[in-house]
Amino acid sequence: MKNHHLLDSYSYRDILVEKRPLRGADGQPVEGLYNAWILLNNPAQLNSYTTQAVKELILAFREASCDRSVVAVVFSAVGDKAFCTGGNTKEYAEYYAGNPQEYKQYMRLFNDMVTTILLCDKPVINRVNGMRIGGGQEIGMACDFTIAADTARFGQAGPKHGSAPDGGSTDFLHLFVGMTRAMESCTLCEHWSAHTAAAIGLVNKIVPVLRKPDGGFLSNPMVSLEPHDAWGNPAYGAFKTGAAREAAKTAMAECSTDFALLDAEVEAMAHKLSLTMPDCLAKTIESVRKKKLEHWQRNCETNRSWLALNMMTEARAGFRAFNEGPKHQREVDFHELRRALAAAQPWDDAMLARILPKA
């Protein structure tokens, strides 16, 4: 057989890549068939992707795409806090901020990563084990299916931290949730609970992952299951506040995290996909993906150029604020920024001194 892999061998450093047996309806391995598990491995930084990780993800998806024995790709991450919170803001702040020519090269890699997911020859299941925020939301939406822990949360971060969600969200999000919700999420950067994400069509399914001391599972107590608020707006999945939030935190503290149900749902999805004609399945997935690709391929290169130039102004300030600011204040002073711009203050060191958070 011809070898179509880009490299004959490679030792991954910033991600994990595993072939796990495809499991049948009885939970037993199916002989000769596998799923490729691609895992972000930076839990200390909420699985934000470094430049090295982006390069490795491109390679890993190409490897899985070419592997004849692989039925599906499972894209997930190590740990129980986050699937991915986007690009590594430490790297952004310390290397790319103020370096637009370098960030443009990085964005070439980022664009290739998203495109490689969208062009994978195998169906891609996003197993969301925690937060899917910013660029994490974007690479998650590039996948074909999403199965999430009910403790996960979803959203954007760009305009709060000096960027725009132009790595996919401005192309994809409205296809999932409609223009109104997409506009709100992309601009305000407020998070959705997993329950809300399931209700509005962003994910396929959510499952509980909090294991109670008695052995049963607890649905995420941090979210409300009420259908409406006092004004008649949908309230299902809203995050609790006040005393209800504190009580929920106490209930969660008594639980451990157990991904058994999440993994079972992921395995079940892969098994269902295996019970189809492989070429017909691939063509169907390619046809549905075209809706995402037509937006992505029209915009990704001009977005890349703008995002690079933005590293001289708002991104330079926003990423430094997030990286250097105290824990309680990791955003610039937005009102001071607007006052400075109204007075025609240039983007110089004096501007940064005015708006960066103080230790």
N, C-alpha and C positions, 0 to 999 in steps of 0.2 A: 504494500500500500504506500502511496505517496505521503510524504510528511509535509503538511501545510502550515505547521507552526512557524512563527517568526524566529524563535530560538529553540534549539534542541533541549536546553535546560536553563533554569534560572532559579536562584535562591532568593525568595521574597524576603524583604526586610521590614517594610512598614504595613503590610497586610498579611493575612493568612489565606491560603488557598488549599482546599481539601476536596477530594472526591469521596462522597459518601454513597453507600448503596441506595438505589431507589427501593422504596418499601411498598409492598402491595397492600391491599385492603386489610389483610390479616396482620400487618405490621412487620412481616418478615421480608428480608432482602430479596429482591428480584435478581436472579442470576444474570451477570453480565451487563447490567444497566446501572447508571449512577446519576447523581445530581452533583453539580459543581458548586461548592460553597465558597463564596468570596467574602472575606470578612475584613472590615476596617479594624485596625489593631492599635488604637491610640486612646484607650479609655481614660487615661489621666487628663487628656485635653478634649474630652467628650467626643472622641472619634472624629475630630476635625482632620481633614486630609492635608498632608504636606505635599510639596512638589514631588517628592519621591513616591509617595502613595499614589498620586494621580498617574504617574508613569506606570506604576505597577498595576493599577486597575485597568489601564488600557491593555496591557499585556495579558492580564488574567482573563479578561472578557474575550480576547482573541483566542486564547488557549482553549477556553471552554467552548467557544463557538466552533472550533475545528475538531473537537474531541467527538469521535463517532459514537462513543458509548454514553455520552451525557444526554439525559432527557431534558433537564431544566437547570437553570442557574438560580441559586439562592444567594441574594445579595443582602448581607447583614453586617453585624459588628460585634466586637467583644464587649462583655459587660452588660449591666442592666440599667444604665443611666441614659445612654444615647445611641441611636443608630448613627447619626452624623449631625454636627452643628455647622457644617460648611467648611470653608477654607481655614487653615490654621492662622489665627489672628496674630499669634506671636511672630510667625514667619512673615506675615504681611507687614506688621508694624516695624520689625527690625531689619527687613531686607527690601521689601517691595515698595514701601511708602517712600514717595519722592523719587522712585525709579520707574517711570512709566515704560521705558524701553524694555526693562526686565520683566515687568508685569505683563506686557504684551506677549512676551514669549511664554510666560506661565499660562496666560489665557489661551494660547494655541493648544497647550496640553489639556487644559480644562475642556475646551470645546471638543477636542478629540475624545476625551473621556465620555462626555455625554453622547456624542455621535456613536461611539463604539457600543454603548449600552443600547441605543436605539436601533443599531444594525446587527445586534447579536443574532446568530442563527438559531439560538435556543430561546424558549420563553424564559423571561426573567421575573422571579418572584422577589419582591422586596419584603424581607422579614424585619419588621420594625420593632426593635427591642427597647426603645426609649425615645428620646427627643429626635424629631426629624425637622430641623430648623435651617433656614437660610439655604446654602448650597446643598445641604443634606436633603431638604425638601425637593430641590431641583433634580438631583440624581435619583431620588426616590420616585419622582413622577416620570422619569425617563423609563422606568421599569414597566412591565406589562401588568403585574398584579401586586397588590399590597395586602399583607396580613400583619396585623399589629397587636402588640400588647395593649391592653386597655388603659395602661398607665402612660402610654406615649402621648406626646403632644406635637402639634404640627404648626408651622408658620414661617414667616420671613423675618429678616433682621436688617436688610440693606439700608433703607433710609434712616434708620436709627443709628447706624454705625458707619455711614459715609459711603454707601454703595447703592446700587440699584439691583433688583432681583432679575437681572438680565442673563443669568446662567441657565434659564429654562422656565422660571415661574411666569414671566411676562409672556412666554410663548405657550405654556401648557396649562396653567392653573385654571383659566376660564373654561377650558375643555372639560374639566372635571366638575367644577362647582358653579359655573356661570360667571358672567361679567361682573355683576354687582358684588358678589362675595370675593372674587379675585381682586377687584380693585381695592376693597377694604383690607384684605390680608396683605397685599403687596405694599400698600402705603402706610397703614397704621402699625403693622408688625405685631398685632395682637395674636396670641396663640389660640389654636383650636384644640380641644380635648380629642382623644381618640373616639369618644362617643359622637361628638359633633362631626368629626371627619367621616365616620361611617354613615351618619344620617344624611350628609350632603353629597355623598358619592365620591369622596376622595380616596377611600380605601375599600377593599372588598369585604374584609371581615376583621373584627376585633375579638380578642379572647382574654379572660382574666389571667393574671400571672402572680397575684398576691396569695400566698399559701398561709392559711390561718393555723394557729397552734393545734387545732383539732384535726388538721389534715385537709379540710375543705378549701375551696377557693373563694376569695372575697373580690367582688367587683369593685373597681376603683372608687373609693369613698370620697375622693376629692371633687367629683363631678355630680351635678344635680340631674336627677331623672324626671324632674317635673316637666310637663309639656310646654307650659307658658309662664311668663312672668306676669306681674300685676298689670302691665299695659297690653297684654295680649301677644307680645313677641315670643317666638319660640325660645324656650329656655333649656330644652333637653341638651345635656352635655356641657352646660356652663360650669365654670369652676366655682366652687363654693367660696364664700368669704366669711370673715368674722368668726363667731363661735363655732359655726358648722365646719369651717375649715380646720380649726384647732382640734375639734373632735375627730375629724377625718385623719389628721396627722397622727393622732394617738392610736387610732385603729391600724393605720399602716405600719407604725413602729412595732406592733406586735406580730407582724407578718414577715415571712421570708419571700424572696422572689424565686419562682419556679416556672421555667419556660416549657414545661412538659406539654401543656395544651397548645401553646404557640407552635412548637415544633411539630406536633401531631397534625395541626391544620396545614402547615407548610408541606409536610410529607403527603398529606391527602390531596392537596392541590397538584403536586407534582405527579402523583399516581393517576389522577384524573386526566392530566395532560398526556400521560403515557398511553392512554387508551384511545388514541386518535391516530389517524394516518399522519406520519411525520411530515411529509411534504405539504399535505393539505393544511396541517396545523401551521407550518412555517409561513405559507402563503397568506393565510388568514391573519396571522399576527402582523406580517409585513403590511397588509392592506389597512388594518386598523391603525398601525403606527404612522401611516402617511399623514394623518391629521396633525400629529405632533411634528413630524419632520418638515411639513410644508412651512410651518411657522419658524421652526428652529433654523433651518437652512437659509431662510430668507434674512434672518436677523443676526445670527451668531457672530459674523465677522465684523459688522459695523458696531455691534455691542462690545466686542473685544477691544476695538480701537478706543471707544469712549471710556470703557472701564480702565484702560491703561492711562489715558490722560487724566482721569479723575484721581489717580494716585498722587497728583501734584497739589490737590486742593482738599476736597471733603474727605476722600478716603484716607489721605495722609493724616488728617486730624482724627477721624473717627476710629481708625484702627489703633492709633497711638493711645487714644482715650481708653479704649477697651483693654489694651495691653498694660498700660501704665497706671490707670486710675485706681483709686481705692475700691474695695469690694462693693461698697454701697453706692458708688457713683462712677460708672464706666462709660458714660456718654459725655459728649461735649455740652457746653452751656448753649442750648439752641437759641434762646432769646438773645444772648449776647452776640452770637454769631450773626443773627439777623440784624441786630443794631449795627454791628461792624460793617456788614455788607451795605447797609443803607447809607453809611458814611463813606462808602467807597474805599474801605480798608483793603489793601492788597493781601494776598495769601502769602504772608511772610512770617518770620519768627514772632513778630509782635502779635500777629493774628492768633497764632497757636498759643501764645502766652495768655491771651485774653479768654480763650474758649476751652482749653484743656482742663480737665478736673484737677483740683488741687489735692495733694496728699493730706 
